[in-house]
Amino acid sequence: MTTIGKSPPSSNFHEWDANLFDGVSPSPQPIKVSVMPNGLHIGRLVDEGVLWRYDNLRQTQGFYAGQQIRLETCGSPSQVLTISDANFLDVVHHIAETRVAHFHRPGEQSRRPLWIIAATIGIICIGVWMYVEGLPSFTKLVSQYVPISWEEKTGKAVADQAIVTHHECVEPKRKLIIDDLVSKLTTVLPSNPYTFRVSVVDSPVVNAFAAPGGYIVVYKGLLQFTKSPAELAGVLAHEIEHVVYRHVTRMLLQQASLGVVLGAVTGDLNGAMTLGVQAASILGGLAYSRDAEEEADRAAFKLLIAARIDPRGLVSFFERLQGNHFQAKLSKYLSTHPPFEDRIQALKVAGTGMPERPLQLITPVEWGEMADICFVHASAQQ
């Protein structure tokens, strides 16, 4: 509110009778109001005039024909101006134009229900399109701009929650074998910005999943189901590529609210922690798209070859998992991955580029002892 003196503010103004509730006196004060291009000039009977700027006013009445016009100042205490003449708003719009777009005349308000209905239908249609087509494309684009620090914070929250739920297996000798496999794979990754961490949890379910930022969770059931270190390396390579291609980040953003998505792009670490805790309960059961799985398959196969690890381990793991009906009942890996037939065939075709001399990863005796990795829990070491 700006004081402008007692003299007339301009020769180009319209004057109206009004009542002012100043927030102090219980009774209204009769005043004169002049409509100006940049605000309302309030000329009280005894005080000097003031200018109420349009951007500091909100309309709370006068939307419908026959209703008294009521304008309130923003801030505290609020002051109220009431005007009975319905032509007042027409004059305000004529003189102030775009400055009073937030003031609605009765004629405009009568059309609002139709606009509301049309807008609602439009929003529903856009929402359906976004869910089916737009959202995956949008999150794929957005995921490329999410800071690594946000992914790491989210992934750590996911892994920590899985460890709390199932207990982490930390027998040192077996854990070192897994860490060594991861090191062999990540050493040959081109331009890798992540630090990969694998946690084994004590659960009989045949499952493994990647979390954003380089965190991978392997269930004891999957570890026991693998028949060779090459099979385990194939699974790890597949999950590593989900992280590198940001499939898992994209999938989580598709499940999140728009506010979380925007927070991810801006690097909101508090939002990352919240999303990570929520995602821990669903990430192991979310299915990637077929395109994402095939992309991870191809990249994992190349990664295994670059690391001089026999890539046929990935193929044999998929074949046995698909054909073993008993284990499939305990497996989430089947339910979260599209059918394996075409993917297995594609991997077999790619097998022409296998390394000549695959590495001997560990001895058969050492591999036979891997099932005992859960002999020691993290809680037992504390």
N, C-alpha and C positions, 0 to 999 in steps of 0.2 A: 504494500500500500504506500503510495507516494503523495506527499503534500504538494499541492500546486497553487495555493493561495486563494484569495477570495474573488479575484477578478474573473470574468468569464473565460473559460479555457480556450474557446475558439468561436469564431462566428459561424462555423459549420457544425451545429449540434442540435439535438432534439431533446426537449425536456419532458419528464414524466413525473407524475405523483407516485410516491412509493412509501413503504414503511420499513424502518430499519430496526432490527433487533441486534443491539451491540454486544450482547453476551454479558452485560453487567446489569443494566436496568431491566426489570421484569416486563415493562410496558414498551410497546413499539414507539418509535419516534417518527413522525411524519417528516419526509424530506423530499427534495427535488433531485431527480437523477437525469443527467445529460449523457446522451450516447455519443461517444467519441470514437475515432478510428482505432485508438490503442487501449481503450478502457472505458469504464463508467465513471463520470465525474459526480461524486456524491456531495451535494451542497446542503448541509444541515442548516437549520434555522438559526442556530447561535454559534456554531463552530465554523472554522475555516474549511474550505472544500478539500477533498482528497480524491485521488484517482485510484480506482480499483482496476487493476490490469486484468485483461481477460484470461491470461494464462494462470492467474491465481484464483480463479472462480470455477465452481462446479454447479451444474444445474441439478436440483433435486425434485423439482415439480414443474408443471407446465408442459408436460409431454402430450396431454390429451386436451381436446376442445372443452372449454368451460372450466378448466383447472387453473388455479392461481399460479403465476410464475414465481418460482422461489430459487434464488441464487445464494450460494454460501461461499465464504472465503475459505481457502485452505489454511491449515495451521491451527494453532490453539492460542487464545480462545477463538472459536469460529463466530463470524458475524453473518447475519442473514438479511437478505433484501427480498421483499415481496412486492409484486406489481400485479395489478388486476387487469390491466389493458392487454388483450391478447395480441394487439398489433406491435407490441414492444419488441418481440423477438424478430419480427420481420424487418423492422428498422435496424436492429442490431446487426443482422446478417447482411443487410444492404450496405451499411456503412463500414463495418469491420471486416466483412468478407471471410477470408481464410482464418483469421484469428479466432473465430468463434465456431469452428467446425464441430466443437464438442457441445454446442447448444443445439437442442432439437426442438423444432417447431411442431405444433400439434398435427399439421398436415403430414409431416414426415413420419411421425410416430405411428400414425394409422397404418402405414405400410410396413412397419417393422415386423409384424408377425409373419408376413409373406417372405421377407428377407431372411428371417430366422429359420423358417422351414426350408427354404432353398439352400441356405448355408449349411444346415444340418445334413441335408441329403448329399451336398457336395463334399462335406467332411467325411461322411461314411464311405462315399465312393473313393475318395483319395486314400482313406485308411485301408480299404480292401486292396487297392492297387499297391500301396506301399508295402503291405504285408506280403503280397504274392510276388511282386516284381521289384518295387522301388527299394524296400528295406535291405535286401541282400546286396544290391548294387551300392546303396548309400553306405552301408557299414563296410563294404569292401574298400570303398574310396577312403572313408574316414580312418579305417584301421591303419592305413599307411602313414598317417600323421600322428598316431598315438606315441608319446614319448616312451622310450625303453624303461625309464624309471617307473612309469605308471604300470607297465606290464609286469615288471619285477615285483612291485608291491602287491598287485592283484594275485599273481602266481604264488607268492609266498603265503598269502592268506589262505589260498586254496589248499596248498600242500600242508600247511600247519593244521588246518581243520581236518584233513584226511588222516593225518598222523594222530591227532587227538582221538578221533573216532575209532581207529583200528589198531593203533600202536605201531610204531616204527621198528623195523627189524635192523639191528645194527651190529651183528656179529662181525668183527673187524676184518677177518680174512676174506669172507665172502663179499662184504661190502666193497673191499678194495678191488676185487675182480670186476664188479659192476662198474665202479668208477674208472677202471682202466679201459673197459670197453667203450665207455662214453668218451674218454680222452682220445682213443684211437679214431673215433668217428668225428669228433668236433675239430680235431687238429687239421683235418683236410677240408673243412667247411670253408668255402670262399666268403670273405667279408662277413664273418659272423660277429654280431654285436652282443651276443648273449653268453652268460655263464651258465652252463647246464648243470642241474643238480637232480639226481635220481633218488627217490625215497621208496623203499620197499615196505609195504604195510602188511600186517598179519591178518589176512582174510583169504578164505578158500576160493573166492570168486575168481574166475579166469578173466582178468581185466587189466588194462593199463590205460592211462590217459595223460595227455599233456595239459599243462596250465600255462598261461601267458608268462613271458619273461624267462623261459628256460627251465621251468620246474616240470618234472615228470614223476608220476606216481605209478608204481608197479605193484600189483597185488601178488601175494605169495602163491595164490592158485595159478596164476599165469606162469610164474617162474618155475613152478613144479611141473607144469604142462609142457614146457619147452624141453626138447630132447638133446640140444647141443648149444654151445655158446654162440654158434652162428645164427641159430634161431632167435635167441635172445637179442643178439646184436641187430638182427633184422627188425624186430619189434621196436627196439630203441631208436634205430635210424628212422623208422616210419614216424614215430612220435616227435623226434627232433625236427623233422621236416614240417610237421604241423605247426611247430613253434616258429620256425624260420619263415614260412610263408604266411604266418599270422592267421592261419585258419581258426585257431582256438580263440584268439582275440576277437576276430570278426564274429564268431559264433556267439560269444558272450555279449557283445554289443547288440546283437540282434534280439537278445532276451532282455536287454536293459531298457530303462526309460530314456527319453531324449535328454533329460538333464544329466544322466550318467554318461551318455555318449559325448555330450559337449564337455563334461568334466574330464573325460578321458583325453580329448584332444588338447585341453588346456593343462593337462598334467595334474589334476586334482587328486592328490595322494590319499586324502581322507575318503573320497568316493571310491578309490581303488580298494582300500581296506574293506569298506562296507560291501562292495560288489564281490570281493574275493570270498568273504565269509558266506555270503548267500550262494555263490556259484559252487562252493564245495559240495553242496548237497545235490546238485543237478549235473555238474560237468561230466561225471563218469557215466551219465545216462543219456547225454545229448549226442545225436547222430550228425556226422559231417555229411555234406552233400557228396554225391558221387564224383563230381568234378574235383572236389577237394581231396577225396581219397585217392583218386587216380593220380593227381598231381603229387601227393605225398609218396605214393608207391614208386613212381618214376624217379623222383628225386632221391628216395631212400636207396633204390637199386644202384644208382650212380654213386651215391655216397659210400655204399659198402664196397663197390669196386675200387673207388679211389683210396679207401682205407685198407685195401688188400684183404678184405674179409669175404668169404664165400657168400654171394648173394642168394644162393639156392636155399639158404636157411630160412629166408623170409617166405619163399614159395612153399617149402615143406611145412612150415608152421601154419600157413593159411590152409593148405590142403588137409592137414590133420585136424585142425580146428573145425573145418567145415564138415568133415566126415565122421567126427566122433560125437555121436548123439548124446552120450551120457554127459560128457564134459560140456556140451552145448547148453544143457539144462542149467549149468552153474555159470555160464559165460555171459557177461555183459559185452564182451568184445564182439560177439556176433550181432547182438541187437543194436549196437551203436555204429556198425559198419555196413555199408550196402553189400549186396550179394558178391561173393568172391569169384564166381566162375570166370567172368570176362577179365577180371583183374589178374587172376592167376595165369590165364592164358597170355595176357600181355606181358607179364613178368617172365614167362618162359621164353617168349619171343626175344625179349631183351637179354636173355641169358647168353647170347652169342658173344658178349663183350666181357666175359668173366676174367678175373685176373689169372695169370698163368700159374702163379705159386701163392695160393691163399695162405695167410698167416696161421700158424698153430697158436690159437689163443690161449688155451689152458689144457692141462692133461685130463684124460678121462676120469682119473681119480679125483682131481680137484672139482671137476664138474659134478661128479656124483655127490660131493659134499655140499653143493649149493642149496639143496633142500633144507639144510640146517641153518639157513641164514636167520631165521626167526628164533633161534635158540636164545638169543640175547635181544631184549627189548630196550628201547631208549629209556623207558621208565626205570629199568633195573639198574642202569648206570648212574642214575641221579641220587 
